């Protein structure tokens, strides 16, 4: 899963299709979190920044003012030690207590825990080097990607998620120069997919524009109807003052 930068990815086409078919009010709740998730997988950003964006997404979807270990464990379907590690790395990177970079962040987090490394479950054990007291941050990030994907699939009701492998170059804040561009064969392999995603995003923007146009047209029609009603009332009042019988109006009862 992690060899040569391979990364599991959610069935993005199915997810976008589901988002496009959502009622507007439901879509508005998820739109910003979905956009942050996409940016959290951008190869143009440092790995630490991508990690932080994905953890921001978790915090947004949780809806609480402060992201706790229990919430992270529940939302991502992980054990509490894993959730504590994810949150701890996020806190160290955000507040820059460690001076920046994932290695300094991990060292600071271990120090806060009195030098004790958590007992990680088997599926996450490869993210930490217990002998060297170090973190394999790329593996931790890719594991987080997989859990975020699983969350979105469950939230959107996308079944039988498909995964694919492709080159996923990355750099960290401790690695200079920045990330190397993808190999040409990778660009060719993903060009069609990127075009399809762009088409879906364009369709989404078009839908939002049409909804805005309809809302504006309905608003104008409502104002026009209200104005016509006021004009009719004023005309009827003038006719009554001049003793003109209004067709269809009820007659006053005879004394």
Kinemage of the C-alpha trace (Angstrom):
@kinemage 1
@onewidth
@group {chain A} dominant
@subgroup {mainchain}
@vectorlist {calphas} color= white
{ca unk a 1} P 0.000 0.000 0.000
{ca unk a 2} L 2.817 2.415 0.803
{ca unk a 3} L 5.629 1.149 -1.415
{ca unk a 4} L 6.979 3.737 -3.872
{ca unk a 5} L 4.554 6.339 -2.608
{ca unk a 6} L 1.447 4.357 -3.511
{ca unk a 7} L -1.720 5.553 -1.822
{ca unk a 8} L -5.230 4.174 -1.529
{ca unk a 9} L -7.787 6.626 -2.838
{ca unk a 10} L -11.539 6.793 -2.372
{ca unk a 11} L -13.835 6.272 -5.389
{ca unk a 12} L -13.808 10.010 -6.057
{ca unk a 13} L -16.129 9.816 -9.060
{ca unk a 14} L -18.838 8.005 -7.093
{ca unk a 15} L -18.449 10.424 -4.206
{ca unk a 16} L -18.703 13.501 -6.445
{ca unk a 17} L -21.744 12.022 -8.167
{ca unk a 18} L -23.393 11.536 -4.772
{ca unk a 19} L -22.568 15.101 -3.727
{ca unk a 20} L -24.014 16.463 -6.972
{ca unk a 21} L -27.276 14.612 -6.380
{ca unk a 22} L -27.675 15.877 -2.807
{ca unk a 23} L -30.352 18.392 -1.850
{ca unk a 24} L -28.844 21.852 -1.601
{ca unk a 25} L -29.234 22.147 2.180
{ca unk a 26} L -27.449 18.825 2.775
{ca unk a 27} L -24.703 19.679 0.328
{ca unk a 28} L -23.984 23.021 2.011
{ca unk a 29} L -23.152 21.206 5.267
{ca unk a 30} L -20.461 19.083 3.587
{ca unk a 31} L -19.135 21.368 0.837
{ca unk a 32} L -16.318 23.030 2.748
{ca unk a 33} L -15.184 19.833 4.472
{ca unk a 34} L -15.102 18.048 1.113
{ca unk a 35} L -13.005 20.849 -0.396
{ca unk a 36} L -10.550 20.644 2.503
{ca unk a 37} L -10.270 16.878 2.003
{ca unk a 38} L -9.353 17.394 -1.639
{ca unk a 39} L -6.701 19.966 -0.720
{ca unk a 40} L -5.389 17.593 1.931
{ca unk a 41} L -4.387 15.230 -0.867
{ca unk a 42} L -2.762 17.825 -3.099
{ca unk a 43} L 0.765 16.826 -4.184
{ca unk a 44} L 1.647 20.521 -4.362
{ca unk a 45} L 1.663 20.865 -0.569
{ca unk a 46} L 4.173 19.711 2.024
{ca unk a 47} L 3.147 16.484 3.702
{ca unk a 48} L 2.699 18.214 7.061
{ca unk a 49} L 0.270 20.679 5.501
{ca unk a 50} L -1.740 17.903 3.887
{ca unk a 51} L -1.894 16.099 7.203
{ca unk a 52} L -3.150 19.214 8.982
{ca unk a 53} L -5.844 19.801 6.366
{ca unk a 54} L -7.176 16.268 6.784
{ca unk a 55} L -7.225 16.646 10.572
{ca unk a 56} L -9.039 19.991 10.165
{ca unk a 57} L -11.619 18.094 8.119
{ca unk a 58} L -12.050 15.578 10.966
{ca unk a 59} L -12.512 18.433 13.434
{ca unk a 60} L -15.047 20.179 11.186
{ca unk a 61} L -17.136 17.042 10.725
{ca unk a 62} L -17.021 16.324 14.453
{ca unk a 63} L -18.705 19.665 15.104
{ca unk a 64} L -17.156 20.248 18.532
{ca unk a 65} L -14.995 23.203 19.516
{ca unk a 66} L -12.088 20.953 20.448
{ca unk a 67} L -11.209 17.625 18.851
{ca unk a 68} L -10.795 14.899 21.461
{ca unk a 69} L -9.331 11.423 21.283
{ca unk a 70} L -12.682 9.697 21.641
{ca unk a 71} L -14.185 11.693 18.787
{ca unk a 72} L -11.258 10.960 16.478
{ca unk a 73} L -11.374 7.270 17.339
{ca unk a 74} L -15.115 7.131 16.695
{ca unk a 75} L -15.106 9.042 13.425
{ca unk a 76} L -12.098 7.311 11.884
{ca unk a 77} L -12.800 3.878 13.315
{ca unk a 78} L -9.403 3.555 15.028
{ca unk a 79} L -8.171 2.519 18.457
{ca unk a 80} L -7.678 5.193 21.092
{ca unk a 81} L -3.822 5.058 20.974
{ca unk a 82} L -3.987 5.766 17.240
{ca unk a 83} L -6.409 8.640 17.798
{ca unk a 84} L -4.128 10.113 20.464
{ca unk a 85} L -1.167 9.931 18.082
{ca unk a 86} L -3.125 11.583 15.246
{ca unk a 87} L -4.387 14.354 17.509
{ca unk a 88} L -1.003 14.778 19.207
{ca unk a 89} L 0.832 15.235 15.918
{ca unk a 90} L -1.840 17.649 14.774
{ca unk a 91} L -1.518 19.739 17.951
{ca unk a 92} L 2.277 19.872 17.793
{ca unk a 93} L 2.262 20.895 14.147
{ca unk a 94} L -0.458 23.540 14.605
{ca unk a 95} L 1.012 25.213 17.668
{ca unk a 96} L 4.612 24.829 16.458
{ca unk a 97} L 5.838 24.062 19.976
{ca unk a 98} L 8.435 21.848 18.349
{ca unk a 99} L 9.764 24.373 15.861
{ca unk a 100} L 8.064 22.856 12.818
{ca unk a 101} L 8.415 19.655 10.858
{ca unk a 102} L 7.036 16.229 11.627
{ca unk a 103} L 10.164 14.887 13.342
{ca unk a 104} L 10.278 17.743 15.825
{ca unk a 105} L 6.528 17.417 16.333
{ca unk a 106} L 6.813 13.695 17.098
{ca unk a 107} L 9.726 14.264 19.485
{ca unk a 108} L 7.759 16.941 21.325
{ca unk a 109} L 4.679 14.724 21.509
{ca unk a 110} L 6.701 11.816 22.947
{ca unk a 111} L 8.247 14.198 25.463
{ca unk a 112} L 4.765 15.302 26.573
{ca unk a 113} L 3.972 11.635 27.164
{ca unk a 114} L 7.029 11.212 29.406
{ca unk a 115} L 8.880 9.348 26.683
{ca unk a 116} L 6.339 6.539 26.493
{ca unk a 117} L 5.377 5.328 23.020
{ca unk a 118} L 1.810 4.082 22.591
{ca unk a 119} L 1.079 0.414 21.998
{ca unk a 120} L -0.100 0.653 18.402
{ca unk a 121} L -2.412 -1.976 16.879
{ca unk a 122} L -0.919 -4.217 14.219
{ca unk a 123} L -2.398 -2.293 11.304
{ca unk a 124} L -0.705 0.910 12.498
{ca unk a 125} L 2.498 -0.523 13.968
{ca unk a 126} L 4.473 0.275 10.814
{ca unk a 127} L 3.910 4.014 11.347
{ca unk a 128} L 6.269 4.159 14.350
{ca unk a 129} L 9.862 2.966 14.715
{ca unk a 130} L 9.953 2.029 18.379
{ca unk a 131} L 13.678 1.245 18.386
{ca unk a 132} L 14.669 4.603 16.924
{ca unk a 133} L 11.779 6.432 18.657
{ca unk a 134} L 10.776 7.938 15.331
{ca unk a 135} L 7.657 8.205 13.191
{ca unk a 136} L 7.247 7.143 9.573
{ca unk a 137} L 5.205 10.199 8.783
{ca unk a 138} L 4.455 9.267 5.180
{ca unk a 139} L 2.913 5.998 6.361
{ca unk a 140} L 0.961 7.787 9.089
{ca unk a 141} L -0.377 10.239 6.525
{ca unk a 142} L -1.396 7.497 4.085
{ca unk a 143} L -3.156 5.604 6.877
{ca unk a 144} L -5.033 8.801 7.731
{ca unk a 145} L -5.982 9.168 4.046
{ca unk a 146} L -7.437 5.666 4.056
{ca unk a 147} L -9.482 6.358 7.200
{ca unk a 148} L -10.750 9.685 5.813
{ca unk a 149} L -11.772 7.902 2.613
{ca unk a 150} L -13.614 5.260 4.625
{ca unk a 151} L -15.428 7.978 6.579
{ca unk a 152} L -16.586 9.760 3.419
{ca unk a 153} L -17.705 6.489 1.826
{ca unk a 154} L -19.810 5.753 4.900
{ca unk a 155} L -21.142 9.307 5.161
{ca unk a 156} L -22.165 9.406 1.494
{ca unk a 157} L -23.345 5.809 1.286
{ca unk a 158} L -20.817 4.864 -1.406
{ca unk a 159} L -20.567 1.073 -1.387
{ca unk a 160} L -17.811 -1.282 -2.485
{ca unk a 161} L -15.078 1.365 -2.514
{ca unk a 162} L -12.406 0.755 -5.107
{ca unk a 163} L -8.792 1.596 -4.444
{ca unk a 164} L -6.014 2.222 -6.891
{ca unk a 165} L -2.301 2.816 -6.661
{ca unk a 166} L -0.454 5.614 -8.318
{ca unk a 167} L 2.699 7.590 -7.736
{ca unk a 168} L 2.152 10.170 -5.000
{ca unk a 169} L 5.322 12.286 -4.624
{ca unk a 170} L 5.641 14.245 -1.431
{ca unk a 171} L 8.068 16.393 0.507
{ca unk a 172} L 8.106 17.479 4.125
{ca unk a 173} L 9.031 20.724 5.824
{ca unk a 174} L 12.401 19.143 6.612
{ca unk a 175} L 13.078 18.132 3.017
{ca unk a 176} L 14.426 20.593 0.468
{ca unk a 177} L 14.004 21.123 -2.429
{ca unk a 178} L 10.193 20.737 -2.684
{ca unk a 179} L 8.503 17.660 -4.086
{ca unk a 180} L 9.710 16.324 -7.406
{ca unk a 181} L 7.117 16.494 -10.185
{ca unk a 182} L 5.344 13.227 -11.058
{ca unk a 183} L 6.901 11.078 -13.748
{ca unk a 184} L 5.458 11.584 -17.277
{ca unk a 185} L 3.762 8.171 -17.271
{ca unk a 186} L 1.968 9.105 -14.055
{ca unk a 187} L 0.734 12.338 -15.608
{ca unk a 188} L -0.595 10.462 -18.626
{ca unk a 189} L -2.257 7.863 -16.411
{ca unk a 190} L -4.127 10.459 -14.383
{ca unk a 191} L -4.920 13.059 -17.056
{ca unk a 192} L -8.251 11.486 -18.024
{ca unk a 193} L -9.274 11.158 -14.398
{ca unk a 194} L -8.374 14.772 -13.676
{ca unk a 195} L -10.409 15.941 -16.680
{ca unk a 196} L -13.407 13.963 -15.482
{ca unk a 197} L -13.150 15.435 -11.987
{ca unk a 198} L -12.856 18.917 -13.505
{ca unk a 199} L -16.001 18.276 -15.557
{ca unk a 200} L -17.900 17.194 -12.452
{ca unk a 201} L -16.718 20.262 -10.552
{ca unk a 202} L -17.807 22.467 -13.462
{ca unk a 203} L -21.224 20.783 -13.441
{ca unk a 204} L -21.478 21.476 -9.717
{ca unk a 205} L -20.672 25.160 -10.206
{ca unk a 206} L -23.212 25.342 -13.034
{ca unk a 207} L -25.857 23.803 -10.797
{ca unk a 208} L -25.174 26.334 -8.060
{ca unk a 209} L -25.385 29.190 -10.590
{ca unk a 210} L -28.728 27.931 -11.910
{ca unk a 211} L -30.116 27.629 -8.386
{ca unk a 212} L -29.026 31.210 -7.676
{ca unk a 213} L -30.704 32.381 -10.892
{ca unk a 214} L -33.947 30.586 -10.001
{ca unk a 215} L -33.932 32.058 -6.508
{ca unk a 216} L -33.396 35.542 -7.963
{ca unk a 217} L -36.199 35.052 -10.535
{ca unk a 218} L -38.609 33.821 -7.835
{ca unk a 219} L -37.714 36.807 -5.673
{ca unk a 220} L -38.414 39.225 -8.536
{ca unk a 221} L -41.716 37.493 -9.316
{ca unk a 222} L -42.726 37.680 -5.678
{ca unk a 223} L -42.040 41.415 -5.542
{ca unk a 224} L -43.959 41.957 -8.811
{ca unk a 225} L -47.008 40.034 -7.518
{ca unk a 226} L -46.988 41.983 -4.263
{ca unk a 227} L -46.805 45.271 -6.191
{ca unk a 228} L -49.727 44.261 -8.430
{ca unk a 229} L -51.827 43.355 -5.401
{ca unk a 230} L -51.196 46.762 -3.866
{ca unk a 231} L -52.132 48.457 -7.146
{ca unk a 232} L -55.398 46.456 -7.328
{ca unk a 233} L -56.266 47.405 -3.760
{ca unk a 234} L -55.626 51.082 -4.463
{ca unk a 235} L -57.751 50.967 -7.627
{ca unk a 236} L -60.642 49.261 -5.818
{ca unk a 237} L -60.503 51.865 -3.051
{ca unk a 238} L -60.638 54.687 -5.605
{ca unk a 239} L -63.615 53.090 -7.393
{ca unk a 240} L -65.503 52.777 -4.106
{ca unk a 241} L -64.863 56.418 -3.260
{ca unk a 242} L -66.336 57.410 -6.627
{ca unk a 243} L -69.388 55.181 -6.263
{ca unk a 244} L -68.309 52.836 -9.026
{ca unk a 245} L -69.460 49.285 -8.593
{ca unk a 246} L -66.643 46.791 -8.608
{ca unk a 247} L -67.469 43.754 -10.791
{ca unk a 248} L -67.518 40.557 -8.767
{ca unk a 249} L -67.392 42.369 -5.435
{ca unk a 250} L -70.026 41.337 -2.808
{ca unk a 251} L -72.961 43.745 -2.466
{ca unk a 252} L -73.752 45.305 0.861
{ca unk a 253} L -76.819 43.829 2.566
{ca unk a 254} L -80.061 45.802 2.147
{ca unk a 255} L -81.161 47.652 5.337
